[in-house]
Amino acid sequence: LKAVKVKCRIDKILGNFSICNRGKVREYLSKNVVVDISTPPPQGVIEVIQNSPELEQKFANQKLGLRLKQPGDRVHPENVRINGKPLDEIQPLHIVIHKPKGYVCTHEEGEHKNVFALLPSNFSKRLPQLNIAGRLDKWVTGLCFLTQDGQLLHRITSPKRKSKKLPKIYLIKSSLPFKGNEKELFASGTLFLKNESTPCA
């Protein structure tokens, strides 16, 4: 997954960056100064920004670029400015975080907090969706890798790529002393976790 190098529709850009629902882009464009800084604004044109004299004056004073008014207007994402500010994190997201206890590795909303709650709120809503390479259980702490790149995610997690899988190291703390037969017990396929009806694979 690479940063977008071609012009895209502004409604797609705003939707993918979780700035605005694509169905409300026309209204958003009328109330905010969204411009393409690579194209100069036309001379002698007075822009009207709904319900915002302050933005209207700012646009008039700064001459930021060509204002984008229609959902189908095309622009390079790197050239977009919204009320004078660039888009946040143009590049596809690759994030490494340390998962604390009590968080689950899922997008689903439930009784437990998920790891996406640790990120800026708009990151988890971006498209393509951020996904986790593997997962750690609720009470496990450790490194989590999140990415928007589906191909990279597949390369890391696919069981068909055994020769190229990334090694993982786990540090385990036991409430009881080890007996020395734990390796054989795990390999036997007869180990049950608490409240489980099938043995660990």
PyMOL commands that set and color helices and strands:
alter all, ss='L'
color gray80, all
select helices_A, chain A and resi 10-16+22-31+53-62+77-79+115-118+123-125+150-157+159-164+182-188
alter helices_A, ss='H'
color red, helices_A
select strands_A, chain A and resi 8-9+34-36+66-67+74-75+80-82+85-86+94-99+103-104+113-114+131-132+142-147
alter strands_A, ss='S'
color yellow, strands_A
deselect
rebuild
show_as cartoon
